[in-house]
Amino acid sequence: MQGGPPIDKRKLNQKSQGNIVDQYIERVVDLTEPEANQIYNLSIEEALAHLLSGTPDAVRNIHGSFALIAREGKTVRMARSLDRPMRYFLAKRQEGPVLIVAPRIDSIYNWLKGEGLDSQFHPSYTRMVPAHYIVELQLIGCPDPDPVYTRFFTPAMASLSTDLDEIGKTYIAALAKEISQWLQRVPPSEPIGVCFSGGIDSGSVFLTTYHVMQRLGIRPSRLKAFVLDLDRGPDVAQAHAFLDTLNLGLFLEPIEADPAALNTEETIRIVEDYKSLDVQSATMAVALCRGIRERYPDWKYLLDGDGGDENLKDYPIEENPELTIRSVVNNPMLYQEGWGVGKIKHSLTYSGGLSRSYTRTYAPAHHFGFSGFSPYTRPNVIAVAEAIPFIGLTDYSVERLYDLKGEIVSRGIAAVTGMKMPVYPKRRFQHGAIPVESLPNWLPFREADYRKQFLSLYL
């Protein structure tokens, strides 16, 4: 172990799912699915010791995917990686408080029902652990304690030069390293799928995965690129063109689905959110995951490009009246974390940015039994993105900002893999799966309706 505190195993609280951590008056119920943690450099006991210390540098040294809870006396500390939802709820009992921690709102609700405590529940009373923070609670009963937030990931901004070749190479090299670490933990008999559209993010993840597999001596025949085909959506043609250009078309496998089968009520139950764009995107993810599962009952491992847009600030600013080019390039990790902990617009129930919306990717994959991996969400990749001097490269030009992503990623792919990656204009998942003009016929774009559907789950 490097950089962490000494381990006192008496203080660790890792238990199987649903077990009560101890028999004190205060109770902590851990429903976080410990088996889903994928920590590369530490044992679970070591990672919990790092978290228990409360030291930001120690928690930053936990590499991989995790949702962890540790307790010492009345002090509870929680932390998660960007790709793992983690929620909690503090219920009151006559004999003392009980803290329930889980990846899902309905898991908390069902536990409370089993204990006869569900009269205290409302989904808005649950809290999301924001990504990149240690959340500390004191189990002191009534009144409820305010959590204490300590940031453990603080990448430097604008520390790279303005050389796009250098930026691209550094960015994709970091991506390749994360993919390499993940691939080496996949059992050698298991196939590997990439959720693919031929866009910049999924395209770069596929090409980097293909390159790393060859470098590690892993048979490329284990690899597939799955593209969702929902009746003439433009992604299918784009995916074919992308891979055919590189003579890699044999890896593409379209997954056909009937748009009439799309069901936003099902999506909302799965992702437990109501934001329109996220519900639309997650509905496509549900269709893709269901199609892969029906065709391949035993398939487990999937990669995707989620996080790539957030890293390189590639969202249409003009569609959000709250944003300006200055707010986008001056606020660290705005798209990953929203306006940030402690800000008026930060949702305690949902967190913000990708810290909130990652459920659009995680929940559908988890629901259908996949182990997903989004390498662009890893801190070491985000750190390179934050180091890009966006102001110097754009001079606050929106058009220049939109052009940057394709330039950086394509140059990086060329430098790291030797392949010339096609670059197509940005398109959201839902707009690639279904022609944008017909999307409202299948997915009504009204957040108020989605919110009502979500709240009706608990009436």
NUVOBA-528760 format. One record per residue: residue in one letter; x negated, z, y of N, C-alpha, C in turn. Coordinates in steps of 0.1 Angstrom, whole numbers, plus 5000, padded with zeros to 4 digits. Atoms other than C-alpha are relative to their C-alpha. Example, Ala and Ser with C-alpha at 12.3 -4.5 7.8 and 13.67 -1.06 7.14 Angstrom:
a499150004988487750784955499150005012;s500950004989486350714989500850085011;
This chain:
m499250004988500050005000499150005012;q500850014987498749925035500950045011;g499349974987499750075068501250094999;g498849915001502350325055499650144999;p500249865001502750695053499850044986;p500149955014501950905022501450014994;i498649995006504850904997500350134994;d499549885006506851214989501349964993;k498950065007509151094962501250105000;r498949904999511251414966501049965011;k499250044988512451264999500849874998;l499450135002513550934985501450014994;n498649995004517150854979500549884992;q499550135007517250524959500850044988;k499149975012520150554934500749874997;s499250125004522250304915501249995008;q498850034991525250144932501150104998;g498949925001527950384941499750154998;n500449865003526050704933500050085013;i500249914989526151004956498650045001;v501449984999522651064969499650144996;d500349865003522751444966501350085000;q498949925001525051734963500250105011;y499849914988524851884998501449985005;i498650014994527951945019500249865006;e499950134995527151625037499749904989;r500250105011527351315015499649875006;v500450144997525750975016500349924988;v499650085011527250704994499349865002;d500750124998524950404989500649894991;l499450115007526750084980499349875003;t500750114994524049854993499449904990;e500550095010523249674960498549995000;p501549995000519649784956499349894992;e500650105008519049524930499849875007;a500150124992519449254957498750005009;n501249994991516349374976498949914993;q501150085004513449124973498850035009;i501149964992510449304987498749964993;y501250075006507049124982498850104998;n501349935000504449384990500050144997;l499849865002505849724982501050024989;s499049965009507749904955501250055009;i498849954992511250024965499750145005;e500449864996509850384966499149995012;e500850014988507150274990500749955012;a499250054988509550085012500950115006;l499249894995511850385014499250105007;a500949904993508850605024499749945014;h500350064986508050355052501250025009;l498849984992511650375064500250155004;l499849854997511850755061499150055011;s500949964990508850785083500549975014;g499450034987510850625112499049935009;t501050074992507650445123500249855001;p499750154999508350085136498949924992;d501050085007504949955123500150014985;a499849995014505650095089501149924994;v498850085005509049935086499749855002;r500450144998507649605100499149954988;n500950035012505249615070500849984987;i499250035012508149575046500349855000;h499950155000507949205037501049954990;g499050065009510849015022501450035005;s498649984997514649065021500450144995;f499749875003516049415022501150065008;a499049924993518849655031499850144994;l500549875005517550015028500650115008;i499549874994518850365034499250114994;a500849895005516750675032500550135008;r499549874994517551045039499150114998;e500849875001515751365046500950115007;g499249904994518051665052501249935006;k498950064993520651565078499749875007;t500450134994518651265090500149894990;v499950125008519550925076499549885008;r500550124993517650605085500449884992;m499650125007518850255077499249885007;a500750124995517149915082500349884991;r499750125008517849555071499249895006;s500550134995516249215073501249915005;l498950084994518148945091500949934990;d499250075010519448785059500850094991;r499249905009521149105045501050075008;p499049924992524349225060500050154995;m500049855003524549615061500950075010;r499049944992527449815073500150154996;y499849865003528350185075501250055007;f498849934995531250415081499950154998;l500249865001531250785088501450064999;a498749945002534350965073499950155001;k500049854999535351325078500750064988;r499449925011536151575051499950155005;q500049864996536951945054498650064997;e501349945004533652025036498849945007;g501150064994531551795057500149855001;p499950154999530951425067499549934988;v500550095010530451145043499749865006;l500550134995528450835052500149904989;i499950115010529350515033499249885005;v500850124996526850225035500149894990;a499750115009527549885020499849875007;p500150134993527149515027501349945005;r498750064997530849455030501050115006;i499049914995533749605049500950044989;d499049975011536049585019499450104990;s500649905009533549784998500250145005;i499849874993533750065023501550044999;y498649975001537550045024500450044986;n499649975014537950044986499450144996;w500549875003535650344983500850115006;l499249904993537650535009501450024993;k498750005007540950444991499850094987;g500249925012539450584959499950155002;e500249864997538650914976501250065008;g498849954992542050934995499650025014;l500549984986540250895028500449875009;d499850134993541550545038500950015012;s499249994988543950685064499150005013;q501049994989540750725086499549865003;f500750134999539850355082500749905009;h499650134993540150055105498749925000;p501250085000537749765102499150015012;s500849994988536749805138499250135001;y500849885000535450155130498849994992;t501250025007532850015107498949965009;r501250034992529349965121499049914993;m501050095005526849685115498650065004;v501449974997523149785112499449875006;p500550134994521649525137498649974993;a501350045006518749325122498850045010;h501249974993515249435133500050135007;y500049864995516149795141500150104989;i499749885007515850125125501250075006;v498949924995519150305128500050144995;e500049865004519050685127501250075003;l498849924998522050905122499750154996;q500049865004522351285121501450044994;l498849975006524951405096500450145004;i499649874994526351685118501550015001;g498649985000530051625113500649975014;c499250034988532351645143499450075012;p499750144998531851505169499049914994;d500950105006530451185155498749995008;p501350024993526751145163499849865005;d500450134996525550855183498849964992;p501250045006523050645164498849985009;v501250034993519450605176499449874995;y500650135005518050255175498549995004;t501450024998514350185172499649864995;r500450135004513149825172498750004992;f501250015008510649745145499449865000;f500550134999510149375152500049955014;t500250034986508749285186499049885002;p501050114999507148935185499749975015;a500450044986505148825216500649875004;m499450124995506748555237498949915006;a500850114993505048225248498550024999;s501449985001501648315234499249884994;l500650125005500947965219499749915012;s500250104990499547675239501149905000;t498950104999501747385249499749874991;d500450115009500047155223501149994989;l498950015010503047035202499449994985;d500650015014500746945172499650144995;e500449875005499347295171501350094997;i498849925002502847455175500649964987;g499350055012504347235148499250044987;k500849975012501447295123500250154997;t499949855002501647675129501450044995;y498649975003505447685126500249964985;i499750045014505647485093499150074990;a500949925008502647665079500650134996;a499449885003504447985083501249994991;l498950035009507547835067499549984986;a500650025013505447715038499650124993;k500549875006503948055032501250084995;e498849935005507448215030500649944988;i499450075012508647955006499150024988;s500949985011505547994985500250144994;q499849865005506048374982501350014992;w498750005007509648314972500049934987;l500150085012508948044947499350074989;q500849935010506448254929500750124993;r499249895006509148514922501249944992;v498950065008511648264907499549984986;p500450025014511448264869499749854997;p500550145002509647944857501049914993;s499050095007512747824837501149975009;e498850024992515147834866499949885009;p500050114991516147534886500250055015;i500049974986516047534924500749905008;g499250094992518547394948499850025015;v500049994986518447314985501349955005;c498850044993521647305005499649905011;f500750114993520946975022501049915007;s499250094993522346755049499249885006;g500950104994519346545060499750035014;g500349964986519246735093498650065000;i501349954998516046885107499750134992;d500249875007516447235092500049984985;s499950015014517547155057499049904995;g501050105004515246845056498650065000;s501449945000512147045066499950104989;v500149915012513047315040499849934987;f500150085012513447055013498649954999;l501350065001510246875021498950104998;t501049905001508247195025500050064986;t499849955013509647324992499449914990;y500650105009508747004974498550005001;h501450004998505247014989499450134993;v500649875006504647384979500150004985;m499950015015505947324944498949924994;q501150095005503447044939498750085001;r501349934998500647264953499950124990;l500149895009501547554930500149964985;g499950055014501847334899501450024994;i498649985005505647384897500649864998;r499550135002507447084882501149975010;p499050044990509446904909501349964994;s498750035007512046814883501050115000;r499149884999513447164888500750005013;l499450004987514447074923501149905002;k498950094996517746924936500350035015;a499449994986519146864971501549974999;f498650015002522846934971500649975014;v499350034987524946764999501550004997;l498549995001528646835004500649875004;d499350124998530846535002501550025001;l498649974997534246595018500749875006;d499250124997535746245019499549945013;r500650094989533546025042499450085011;g500849924990531746305061498649935002;p501350074998528546165077498850054994;d501249945006526146405060499549924988;v500450065013526246215027499149875003;a500850124996524945885043498750045006;q501249964994522446075063499050064990;a500849945010521146265033499449894992;h500550115007520745945014498949935008;a501050074992518845775043498850095001;f501149924998516646075048499050004987;l500850005012515446095012499549864995;d500450135004515345725005498849955008;t501150044991513045675035498750054994;l501249945006510545905016499949974985;n500050025014511245764982500250124991;l499649885007512746094971501550004997;g498550015002516345974966500450064987;l499649955013516346084930500350155000;f499749854999516546454941501450035005;l498749984993519846404959501250014990;e498849995008523046524943501250035008;p498849974992526346494962500950094992;i499049925006528946764955501349975007;e498850054994532346624960501050115000;a499049914998535246834972501249945007;d498850054994538846774983500350085013;p499849924987539346865020501450075000;a498749935001542946965011499950134994;a500249885006541547244991499350115009;l500649914991539847405021501050115004;n499149894998541247745027499450115009;t500649914991540347945058500350154997;e499649865004542248255046499050054989;e501049975010539948255016498650035006;t501349994993536848205038500050145007;i500049884992537848495061499950124990;r500249895010538248725030498650014996;i501450005005534748625019499050055011;v501049974990532848645052500450125009;e499649884993534948925068499749985015;d500250034986534748765103501049895004;y498950094995536948545125499549915011;k500550104990534648355149500249864995;s499650135005535847995148498949924994;l501150085005532547815144499550054987;d500649945012531348055118501049994988;v499050025011534648035098500049864996;q500150145004534447655099498749984991;s501250025008530847655087500050074987;a499949935012531447915061501049944990;t499150075008534447715048499349894993;m500850105007532047435041499050064990;a500949935010529647675024500750044988;v499249975012532447795002500249884991;a499850125008533247444992498849954992;l501250055006529647354985499650104988;c500349915011528947674965500949994988;r499050015011532147644945499749874992;g500350125007531247284937498850014991;i501249985008527747374925500350094988;r499749905010529047664905500849934989;e499150065011531747454887499149904992;r500850105008529147184878498950074992;y501149935007526347434869500350144999;p499649865001527747764857498950105000;d501149905001524347924853499049995011;w501050024989522547804885500050125008;k500149874992521248094906499349985013;y500850004988518647994932500349895010;l499750104990519447814964499250045013;l500649984986517547764997500949925010;d499350074990518947655030499250015013;g500850014987517847585066500650095011;d499449914990519947865083498950075007;g500949944991518048015112499149905008;g500850104993516247695122500549975014;d499450034987518647625151499750125010;e500349884991518247985164498650015004;n501549994997514447975162499649915012;l500450104990514147665183501149975011;k499050004989517147735206500749875001;d499450135000518947425195501550014998;y498650004999522547495204500449945013;p499550064987524647305230500450105010;i499849904990524347525260501349985008;e498850034992527147345278501350044993;e498849955007529647465251500350155002;n499849864999529147825260499850045015;p500049974986530047925296499150125004;e500849884997528048255293498549965001;l501450035001524748065288499549915011;t500750104992522347885311498649984993;i501350035006519047725302499050125003;r500849884996517348025320500250124990;s499749895009519148285299499549974986;v500450035013518348095267498450014998;v501550005002514548055273499350135004;n500649884995513948395290500450124992;n499649895008515748625266499550004986;p500650015014513848705234501050014989;m499150005012515648625202501450015003;l498650004996518848555220500949954989;y499250055010520248345193500050084986;q500149925012519048575165500850135001;e499549874998520348895180501150015010;g499049984990522848815207499350065013;w500549944988522548995240499250134998;g500949885003520949295222500750135000;v499549865001521549655213500050065013;g500049934987522649865242500649925011;k499450084990524149575261501650004999;i498649995000527849565271500649904990;k499450105009528549255250499550014986;h500449985014526849385219501150074992;s498949945008529449445192499450104990;l500549905010528849775173500649964986;t499450035012531249645146499249884993;y500550125006529449305141498649975004;s501350044995526049305159500249885008;g499950124992525248975176499249894995;g500850115004523848635172500049974985;l500150035014522648535137500050144992;s499949875007522448915129501450024996;r498649995004526248885129500449884991;s499450125006526848525118499449964987;y500650045013524548515088500950024988;t499149995011527448625067500649874996;r499550135003528548265069499249934989;t500950055011525648185046499950104988;y500249915010525148505027501250024991;a498849965008528748585017500549894991;p499550105009529748255002499049994988;a501050015011526448234981500250124991;h499949885008526848594970501350004992;h498750005006530548544962500049914987;f500050095012529748264938498850024991;g501049955009526848444922498649935002;f501350064997523848264939499150115006;s501049934992520648424951499549905010;g500350104990520148254984498750045007;f501249984992517048225006500049915012;s500150084988516748115042498750035006;p501449974996513048095050499850015015;y500150004986513648035087500450145006;t499649874995515048385090498950114999;r501149905002511748555080499350035013;p500649964987510048755108498749925003;n501250074997506748575104500249865005;v499750134995508448245110500650015014;i499449984987510548375139498950035010;a501149974991507348515154499349885006;v500650124995505848175157500949935010;a499050074990509048035173500050085013;e500049934988509048315198498749985008;a501250034993505448235206499949875007;i500050134994506347885217500350025015;p499849984986506047855255501149905005;f498950094997509547705260500149975015;i499950034986509447735298498949905004;g501050104996506147555301500349864994;l499750135006507347285277501249935005;t498850074995510747225293500250005015;d499849984986510447335329501550015003;y498649984999514047445324500949885000;s499250125002515247105314500850014987;v499249995012518147115290499749894990;e500350125008517446765277498750024993;r501349995006513846845271500050114989;l499849905010514847165252500649944987;y499450065012517046965229499149914992;d501050105006514246715222498950084992;l501149935005511746985213500050034985;k500049965014512947085179499649894991;g500450115009512646745163498549975001;e501550034999509146695178499250104993;i500849895006507847035167500149994985;v499949995014509247025132499449884993;s500650125007508346665124498549995001;r501450004999504846705137499450114990;g500449905009504547025116500149954986;i499850055013505846855085498949904997;a501150105002503346575089498750074998;a501349935001500446815094499950084987;v500049915012501347045065500249924987;t499750075013502746805039499549864999;g500450145000501546465050501149905000;m498850095001505046325050500649985014;k499450034987506746155080501550024998;m498649965001510146325083500949935009;p499150064990513046135097500750115008;v499349914991514746305126501349945005;y498750044995518446275133500650105010;p499449904990520546425161500750124993;k499449885005521846775156501549984997;r498650015003525146805139500350134992;r499649885007526947125128500449974985;f499650025015527647175090501449944999;q498650045002531347135094500249865006;h499950144995530946815115499349904992;g500650095009528746665089500749984987;a499350015012530946745060501349925001;i498750064997534146615076499849935014;p500150064986534246355105500650095010;v499649904990534546555136501449985006;e498750034995537646375148501250054991;s498949955009539646485117499950144996;l500249865004538246835114501250095004;p498849914997541246995133501249984991;n498950015009543546855107499950094988;w500249915011541947075081499750145004;l500449874996540547365100500450025015;p499549974986542547475131499050085008;f501049944992540247575159500650105009;r499449894991541947895171499550134995;e500649875004539948215170501150114998;a498949905001543148425176500750004987;d499450015013544648295144499150064989;y500949955010541548375124499950155001;r500049864998541448725139501250074994;k498849955007545048785128499950004985;q500250015015544248665093499150114995;f500949905005541348905091500650145001;l499449874999543249205104501150024990;s498949995010546149135080499550054987;l500549965013543849215051500150154999;y500049855000544049585061501350065006;l498849954996547649615072500850074989;
